[in-house]
Amino acid sequence: MGVGIIICFGGSIDGTEVVAILLSGRTRFSIGQYVMLFNFFIFGSAIFVLGIKEAIYSLATYFVAYNIMDLTIKSY
């Protein structure tokens, strides 16, 4: 929820959010969907380093986080 509030007031936490903000203004996908897409590739490659169980847990966490982020952004 904190990331959503930060984005609503013009900030960002990392580079993936900056790219997501720029792309979401030009397409029909939301900021959270772009962040989830970027993290899908990051955690997909983490399977080879950390293992599949940890990568799936990380993806599940970001799935919840991106939905809350989008909900927060829409409510402001």
Buried (B, 14 or more C-beta within 10 A) or exposed (E): EEBBBBBEEEEBEEEBBEBBBEBBEEEEEBBBBBBBBBBBEBBEEBBEEEEEEEBEEBBEEBBEBBBBBBEBBEEE
